[in-house]
Amino acid sequence: PLLNQAPPQSPFVMLISTAPDQKCAETLAQHITESKWAACTQIHGPITSIYHWDNQIQKDSEWRLIIKTKYTHIARIETYLDQAHPYETPQLILVPIPSGSADYLSWLTQSLAP
């Protein structure tokens, strides 16, 4: 779990994940954002991913999700993706947000569940 990491100095983080298609990405993003675990989930795609899987190099089209949230919501998002994501091993990478505009960070706080 990502929570095994030391908490960042700022409470804000971005989580990066991918989905196999736009519909899946939108379904995941909709649930995460409606649940107020994320203030915003951006979807970018399609992107091309080239990666190792089953001792072979794979190449697939995917859609990237950038989930803007607080450190306190990571476990909920991680559990949801483990249950709802079609991939055997869904990508979930944490990127700290050390700073940002005061107005934007205030909006993030107001948009998230406590």
C-alpha positions as CSV (number, residue, x, y, z in Angstrom):
1,P,0.0,0.0,0.0
2,L,1.1,3.6,-0.7
3,L,0.4,4.5,2.9
4,N,3.5,2.6,3.9
5,Q,5.4,5.7,2.8
6,A,6.1,8.6,5.2
7,P,3.5,11.3,4.9
8,P,4.6,14.3,2.8
9,Q,5.0,17.7,4.3
10,S,2.1,19.0,2.3
11,P,-1.2,17.1,2.6
12,F,-1.8,17.3,-1.2
13,V,-0.8,14.7,-3.7
14,M,-1.5,13.6,-7.2
15,L,-2.0,9.9,-8.0
16,I,-1.3,8.7,-11.5
17,S,-3.0,5.6,-12.9
18,T,-4.0,4.3,-16.3
19,A,-7.0,2.5,-17.8
20,P,-7.4,0.4,-20.9
21,D,-9.9,2.7,-22.6
22,Q,-11.7,6.0,-22.2
23,K,-14.9,4.5,-20.9
24,C,-13.1,2.7,-18.1
25,A,-11.1,5.8,-17.3
26,E,-14.2,7.9,-17.1
27,T,-16.0,5.3,-14.9
28,L,-13.1,5.2,-12.4
29,A,-12.7,9.0,-12.4
30,Q,-16.4,9.6,-11.9
31,H,-16.6,7.3,-8.9
32,I,-13.4,8.7,-7.3
33,T,-14.5,12.3,-7.8
34,E,-18.2,11.8,-6.9
35,S,-17.0,10.1,-3.6
36,K,-15.1,13.3,-2.9
37,W,-11.9,11.4,-2.6
38,A,-10.5,13.6,-5.4
39,A,-11.2,17.3,-6.1
40,C,-10.5,16.7,-9.8
41,T,-9.5,13.7,-11.9
42,Q,-8.0,14.5,-15.3
43,I,-8.1,12.0,-18.1
44,H,-5.5,12.2,-20.9
45,G,-5.4,9.9,-23.9
46,P,-4.9,7.9,-25.7
47,I,-1.3,7.4,-24.7
48,T,1.0,4.6,-25.8
49,S,2.6,2.4,-23.1
50,I,5.5,0.1,-23.8
51,Y,6.2,-2.2,-20.8
52,H,7.4,-5.5,-19.5
53,W,4.7,-8.1,-18.8
54,D,4.9,-11.9,-18.6
55,N,8.6,-11.8,-19.8
56,Q,7.6,-9.9,-23.0
57,I,7.6,-6.4,-24.1
58,Q,4.0,-5.2,-24.6
59,K,2.7,-2.2,-26.4
60,D,-0.8,-0.9,-25.7
61,S,-3.0,2.2,-25.9
62,E,-4.1,3.5,-22.5
63,W,-5.7,6.5,-20.9
64,R,-3.9,8.3,-18.0
65,L,-5.8,9.5,-14.9
66,I,-4.3,12.2,-12.8
67,I,-6.1,12.2,-9.5
68,K,-5.8,15.4,-7.3
69,T,-6.4,14.6,-3.7
70,K,-5.1,14.6,-0.1
71,Y,-2.8,12.1,1.5
72,T,-5.7,11.0,3.8
73,H,-7.7,9.7,0.8
74,I,-5.0,7.5,-0.7
75,A,-6.1,4.3,1.0
76,R,-9.7,4.7,-0.2
77,I,-8.6,5.3,-3.7
78,E,-6.1,2.4,-3.7
79,T,-8.8,0.0,-2.3
80,Y,-11.3,1.1,-4.9
81,L,-8.9,0.7,-7.8
82,D,-7.8,-2.8,-6.5
83,Q,-11.5,-3.8,-6.6
84,A,-12.8,-2.0,-9.6
85,H,-9.9,-1.8,-12.0
86,P,-9.8,-4.4,-14.8
87,Y,-6.0,-4.7,-14.7
88,E,-4.4,-7.4,-12.6
89,T,-1.8,-4.8,-11.4
90,P,-3.2,-1.3,-11.8
91,Q,-0.7,1.5,-11.8
92,L,-0.9,3.8,-8.9
93,I,2.0,6.3,-8.4
94,L,2.0,9.0,-5.8
95,V,3.4,12.4,-6.7
96,P,3.6,14.9,-3.8
97,I,2.3,18.5,-4.4
98,P,4.7,20.5,-2.3
99,S,3.1,23.8,-3.1
100,G,0.6,25.6,-5.3
101,S,-1.4,28.7,-5.5
102,A,-3.2,29.5,-2.3
103,D,-6.5,29.8,-4.1
104,Y,-6.1,26.4,-5.8
105,L,-5.1,24.6,-2.7
106,S,-8.0,26.1,-0.9
107,W,-10.3,24.9,-3.6
108,L,-8.8,21.4,-3.3
109,T,-9.5,21.4,0.4
110,Q,-13.1,22.6,0.0
111,S,-13.8,20.0,-2.8
112,L,-12.7,17.0,-0.8
113,A,-14.4,14.9,1.9
114,P,-13.0,15.6,5.3
